[in-house]
Amino acid sequence: MAWFEQKAQIENNQLTLIHITDSHVFANHEGEYFNVNTANYLRKTLERIKFIDCDAIIFGGDLTQDHSEESYHLFAQLVVDAGLADKFFWLPGNHDELDVYNRVFTQYGIVSCKLLQNAYWQVLLANSKGPTPAGLINETHFTEIASELNNSEKFTLVFTHHHPIAINGYLDKHILENGDELLSLLSRHSHVKGLVHGHVHNEYSWLFDGFAVFATPATSIQFEKNTPDWQQVDLGPAFRVIRLQQNGSLSTQVVWLNNA
């Protein structure tokens, strides 16, 4: 099946999306990632989100830390317990496996659509998972992305897991290796309004050749900015709210639970 073959149609003219990413949960609900109970942070995030009127929740990858199938079940059950399964969409991170996502999430009623659209916008959930922790969009998938951009004049927002722009930090060793090619492709289409990613465990924003690039913090631990060293900081979980208007404008804000 082609990556974007399954499409989700949303009837609202204005779209509100929520982006969460990098949960790093374990098979055990008590599992900790750098002294943070990641399942508990994810549960708190989902409990906060369920009170926001949104059209879709997009999970940006790195679901699991221990790479166990049980961690996918735990994640999916938390989504179901929050009553959010019918709005939930996902893309893979470097820690994740597509076949496990599909096998487990299907059991919980979480769909695998990778293209969301309304009358004015299309939202592409791209696959940047490569053979190493760094990101890589393979040639076939790159062609699929280009095809969707060429075949639609709708305003477009793209999601990846990996970052295409260096952050001057440790995670740059695991950057999207063909990020320059992706950014170049997107910049050739004036209807592309933004790219949103995770992976870097903190909040960033750039303007690249006419469209915006945003990084969303993790629901788990955050990584210190502007340091080549691997440094963690517990700022609490966070998520990003994105609003897409029918005139092509995009607005966004990060919500930190510790400050909510």
Sequence and secondary structure as in RCSB ss.txt:
>XXXX:A:sequence
MAWFEQKAQIENNQLTLIHITDSHVFANHEGEYFNVNTANYLRKTLERIKFIDCDAIIFGGDLTQDHSEESYHLF
AQLVVDAGLADKFFWLPGNHDELDVYNRVFTQYGIVSCKLLQNAYWQVLLANSKGPTPAGLINETHFTEIASELN
NSEKFTLVFTHHHPIAINGYLDKHILENGDELLSLLSRHSHVKGLVHGHVHNEYSWLFDGFAVFATPATSIQFEK
NTPDWQQVDLGPAFRVIRLQQNGSLSTQVVWLNNA
>XXXX:A:secstr
  TT SEEE   SSEEEEEE    B SSTT EETTEEHHHHHHHHHHHHTTS  SEEEE S  BSS  HHHHHHH
HHHHHHTT GGGEEE   TT  HHHHHHHHGGGT     EEE SSEEEEE   B SSSSB   HHHHHHHHHHHH
H  SEEEEE SS SS  SSGGGGGSBTTHHHHHHHHHT TTEEEEEE SSSS EEEEETTEEEEE   SS EE S
S SS  EE    EEEEEEE TTS EEEEEEEGGG 
